[in-house]
Amino acid sequence: MRPRDNAKLDKIKSHAISSIVKEGFDQFSIQKLAKACSISVGTIYIYFKDKESLISTIAQEVSDAYYQAMLKNFSPDMDLREGLWVQWENRANFALKEPIQLAFHDLLLNSPLYHLTLTPLHDQLTEYFSRFVNNHTEKGNIKPMSGEVYSSLVYGPLNHLIRFHQRGRTFRGKPYSFSMNDMRESFEFVLKILQ
């Protein structure tokens, strides 16, 4: 058995993520991946039992990288403004630094493979964010609302700015590049809506 080569493994995973983002899960194949990596199909099977185990591995790794980024410098005990701003900064930073990983994660969330994103770190993130929201609801800082409404109100504006940036244009076709000024302006409106 050939020894594992970590650089080759990283290349396989990186190309797999890019291929899935570009072509979708249905068009993704080990044969196409091997060709894109300039390696044999057999080499991929040194690292992964099958296509499903490869997808499962990269799904969990990308999801955990995203969740870890969202948890950076965040505590459920933060005050409302500070805690929300940390969440927005973390999401924006990940989106700008790792656009392919974010696109891959979004594909997972909107596919039958959603369950692959439900890692232990996801559970920790959910628990932290729930505690944060509950703390501020109990204090009267946030109006009571469902988690789905909260998530839509709080992250919808930021997600739109990120999507505009990824496309390089607005809905009207106007050129767009992400800016901290736009993020801050949107954030201030969200705070007013929540309170």
PLY file of the C-alpha trace (Angstrom):
ply
format ascii 1.0
element vertex 195
property float x
property float y
property float z
element edge 194
property int vertex1
property int vertex2
end_header
0.00 0.00 0.00
1.30 3.43 -0.96
1.83 5.96 1.83
-0.61 8.82 2.17
0.54 12.14 0.77
-1.10 15.04 2.61
-0.44 17.50 -0.23
-2.15 15.14 -2.66
-5.04 14.63 -0.24
-5.52 18.40 0.08
-5.44 18.73 -3.71
-8.12 16.05 -4.10
-10.39 17.71 -1.53
-9.86 21.20 -2.96
-10.60 20.08 -6.52
-13.64 18.13 -5.32
-15.08 21.22 -3.62
-14.45 23.40 -6.70
-15.91 20.78 -9.05
-19.06 20.40 -6.99
-19.54 24.17 -6.79
-19.08 24.46 -10.54
-21.07 21.40 -11.71
-23.25 20.34 -8.78
-23.44 17.05 -6.90
-25.16 15.14 -9.72
-22.39 15.84 -12.25
-19.55 15.16 -9.82
-17.64 11.90 -10.38
-14.43 10.32 -9.19
-13.31 9.94 -12.82
-13.70 13.67 -13.52
-11.98 14.49 -10.23
-9.01 12.25 -11.04
-8.64 13.94 -14.42
-8.84 17.44 -12.86
-6.14 16.45 -10.33
-3.98 14.73 -12.98
-3.92 11.52 -10.94
-5.32 8.04 -11.39
-8.75 7.04 -10.13
-7.01 4.44 -7.96
-5.07 7.17 -6.16
-8.31 8.74 -4.93
-9.39 5.37 -3.53
-6.25 5.32 -1.36
-7.83 8.18 0.56
-11.56 7.56 0.21
-13.66 4.39 0.10
-16.06 5.86 -2.45
-17.58 9.09 -3.75
-19.98 9.29 -0.80
-17.17 9.09 1.77
-15.27 11.84 -0.06
-18.33 14.10 -0.12
-19.07 13.35 3.53
-15.49 14.19 4.55
-15.32 17.50 2.71
-18.85 18.43 3.79
-17.97 18.03 7.46
-14.59 19.77 7.10
-16.01 22.77 5.24
-18.97 23.03 7.60
-16.71 22.94 10.65
-14.39 25.57 9.14
-17.42 27.82 8.63
-18.78 27.19 12.13
-15.36 27.75 13.69
-15.12 31.07 11.86
-18.56 32.10 13.18
-17.58 31.27 16.77
-14.40 33.36 16.68
-14.41 35.95 19.49
-18.11 35.29 20.15
-19.74 34.62 23.50
-23.46 34.17 24.18
-23.05 36.57 27.10
-22.02 39.56 24.95
-24.21 42.62 24.80
-26.54 42.80 21.81
-24.64 45.24 19.59
-21.23 43.69 20.21
-22.42 40.09 19.83
-24.32 40.73 16.60
-21.45 42.73 15.13
-18.98 39.91 15.88
-21.34 37.48 14.13
-21.61 39.75 11.09
-17.86 40.32 10.91
-17.15 36.60 11.21
-19.61 35.71 8.45
-18.38 38.47 6.15
-14.73 37.56 6.71
-15.35 33.91 5.90
-17.37 34.81 2.80
-14.66 37.13 1.48
-11.72 34.84 2.30
-13.33 31.49 1.40
-15.92 32.12 -1.34
-15.66 28.60 -2.82
-16.08 26.96 0.58
-19.08 29.19 1.33
-20.65 28.32 -2.05
-20.07 24.62 -1.30
-21.65 24.98 2.15
-24.66 26.77 0.61
-25.06 23.91 -1.89
-25.09 21.44 0.98
-27.69 23.41 2.89
-29.98 23.38 -0.15
-29.58 19.71 -0.97
-30.64 16.33 0.42
-27.11 16.17 1.90
-27.97 18.87 4.46
-27.52 16.35 7.29
-23.77 16.25 6.56
-23.48 19.80 7.92
-24.88 18.77 11.32
-21.58 18.23 13.10
-20.89 18.53 16.85
-19.53 22.02 16.17
-22.87 22.90 14.54
-24.57 21.86 17.78
-22.25 24.10 19.81
-22.86 27.02 17.46
-26.63 26.52 17.65
-26.49 26.37 21.43
-24.37 29.56 21.67
-26.59 31.51 19.28
-29.77 30.30 21.04
-28.40 31.37 24.42
-27.46 34.76 22.97
-30.94 35.32 21.53
-32.70 34.02 24.67
-30.57 36.23 26.92
-31.51 39.34 24.96
-35.15 38.37 24.56
-35.45 37.90 28.34
-33.79 41.28 28.93
-36.21 42.92 26.49
-33.45 43.87 24.06
-35.00 41.78 21.27
-38.66 41.39 20.47
-39.83 37.77 20.85
-39.81 35.94 17.49
-39.19 32.52 16.03
-35.67 31.41 15.19
-36.52 31.44 11.49
-37.74 35.04 11.60
-34.73 36.07 13.70
-32.28 34.47 11.29
-33.99 36.04 8.26
-34.04 39.51 9.80
-30.55 39.43 11.26
-28.57 37.76 8.48
-30.68 38.44 5.37
-29.24 41.91 4.68
-25.65 40.72 5.18
-26.24 37.67 2.97
-27.56 39.91 0.19
-24.49 42.15 0.35
-22.27 39.07 0.16
-24.22 37.69 -2.83
-24.00 41.04 -4.64
-20.24 40.98 -4.05
-19.92 37.39 -5.29
-21.78 38.25 -8.49
-20.00 41.59 -8.81
-23.32 43.30 -9.45
-26.65 44.21 -7.89
-30.05 42.93 -9.03
-30.20 45.86 -11.45
-26.82 44.99 -12.95
-24.97 47.86 -11.26
-21.35 46.91 -10.40
-20.93 46.08 -6.73
-18.05 45.38 -4.36
-18.53 44.62 -0.67
-17.79 47.53 1.65
-17.65 47.98 5.41
-19.78 51.13 5.03
-22.62 49.13 3.45
-22.25 46.44 6.08
-22.35 48.97 8.92
-25.37 50.79 7.46
-27.28 47.51 7.05
-26.29 46.43 10.55
-27.68 49.61 12.11
-31.04 49.08 10.38
-31.15 45.48 11.64
-30.53 46.64 15.22
-33.44 49.09 14.98
-35.76 46.41 13.62
-34.88 43.94 16.37
-35.49 46.30 19.27
0 1
1 2
2 3
3 4
4 5
5 6
6 7
7 8
8 9
9 10
10 11
11 12
12 13
13 14
14 15
15 16
16 17
17 18
18 19
19 20
20 21
21 22
22 23
23 24
24 25
25 26
26 27
27 28
28 29
29 30
30 31
31 32
32 33
33 34
34 35
35 36
36 37
37 38
38 39
39 40
40 41
41 42
42 43
43 44
44 45
45 46
46 47
47 48
48 49
49 50
50 51
51 52
52 53
53 54
54 55
55 56
56 57
57 58
58 59
59 60
60 61
61 62
62 63
63 64
64 65
65 66
66 67
67 68
68 69
69 70
70 71
71 72
72 73
73 74
74 75
75 76
76 77
77 78
78 79
79 80
80 81
81 82
82 83
83 84
84 85
85 86
86 87
87 88
88 89
89 90
90 91
91 92
92 93
93 94
94 95
95 96
96 97
97 98
98 99
99 100
100 101
101 102
102 103
103 104
104 105
105 106
106 107
107 108
108 109
109 110
110 111
111 112
112 113
113 114
114 115
115 116
116 117
117 118
118 119
119 120
120 121
121 122
122 123
123 124
124 125
125 126
126 127
127 128
128 129
129 130
130 131
131 132
132 133
133 134
134 135
135 136
136 137
137 138
138 139
139 140
140 141
141 142
142 143
143 144
144 145
145 146
146 147
147 148
148 149
149 150
150 151
151 152
152 153
153 154
154 155
155 156
156 157
157 158
158 159
159 160
160 161
161 162
162 163
163 164
164 165
165 166
166 167
167 168
168 169
169 170
170 171
171 172
172 173
173 174
174 175
175 176
176 177
177 178
178 179
179 180
180 181
181 182
182 183
183 184
184 185
185 186
186 187
187 188
188 189
189 190
190 191
191 192
192 193
193 194
